[in-house]
Amino acid sequence: MTGWHASDHFVTRYADGSLPESDAWSLEKHLESCSGCARRVSQAVRVTAAGPVLAGIREAVLADVRETTQPHIDTAARTEAYKATPAGAPGAVPMAVPTASPAHGPVSGAPAPARPAGFPARARPGAHRWPSAGPRTVRVLWALGPAVRGAWLPAVLLVAVGAVALAHGAGFAHVRPWLLALAPVVPVAGVALSYGPHADPMHEITAATPSAGLRLVLMRTAAVLAVSLPLLTLAGALLPSTDAPNAAAWLLPGLALTLVSLALAGYVGLRAATAATGGGWLCAVLGPVLTAPGGPTDELGLRLSSYLGGAPAQGGWAAAALLSAVLLAARRPAFHFLEKS
């Protein structure tokens, strides 16, 4: 951003939190390479209500660092002085017992340094944090969201592999209708498990970043779709052909239900939206089937053919997906406050 600097109005709105997300993100990127604007933003923030809080945090961090490192600095200096001075000589420096160790914590019998009031404790061993080491695939999966790195992914694999095993191992020739009935709600469930404090222990941190809100929700939704769509479609293609629609017939309905869930989330929250969308689909498809006199599998195949098969049905799902995408774009500001309560 050479040649451009933030205006006073820009800086003031950023300091009081009224600057839109896209503008705040642009300003923060500019501050990485512009020390002048960084000083102006810092001065503007100090005069707001957050100024004393940030100053207190800074003092607490510095105090904690001093309390942690000063005993070791003193110990190292005394050790050098002790080695240089003969034992018993005038001015000999007595050895000091360290009170803490960075690797092992407080020494037994020595009082631990006091922690400033209100300052959070250090992370416990094994605490939930970003994996700084390890294969790149692990770090990528971690960033994609809780659903992809949690129990949802094994559940999707279990559904896909289980359907193929029932068809080819147990000789059950009518698995495809049941798979197509469940497949559209799989990405909806993944979206429900991808964003919010109920699913992500790091939600409070991620929600405070410039990329939070709709952008992060869409990134994690894309990760869920990238996993579930090809996996379940491949499993459906490996199943014996029955009167049910083809294995790819659920793709557009699954995408439409996912977008409907996201559009509703701007009004009622992500969990309520996904529960309503996924539950509505299951009730519409499986409810009448369970009480059908001719057998549930035959009735399910007929219902799926009307819901998923043919150009009119697929055109209706395409229209629903397009309308939901438009509504989602219109409700974008609501996602700044999504799942923050």
Secondary structure, 3 states (H helix, E strand, C coil): CCCCCCCHHHHHHHHHCCCCHHHHHHHHHHHCCCHHHHHHHHHHHHCCCHHHHHHHHHHHHHHHHHHHHHHHHHHHHHHHHHHHCCCCCCCCCCCCCCCEECCCEECCCCCCCCCCCCCCCCCCCCCCCCCCCCCHHHHHHHHHCHHHHCCHHHHHHHHHHHHHHHHHCCCCCCCHHHHHHHCCHHHHHHHHCCCCCCCCCCHHHHCCCCCCCHHHHHHHHHHHHHHHHHHHHHHHHCCCCCCCCCCCCCHHHHHHHHHHHHHHHHHHCHHHHHHHHHHHHHHHHHHHHHCCCCCHHHHHHHHHHHHHCCHHHHHHHHHHHHHHHHHHHHCHHHHHHCCCC
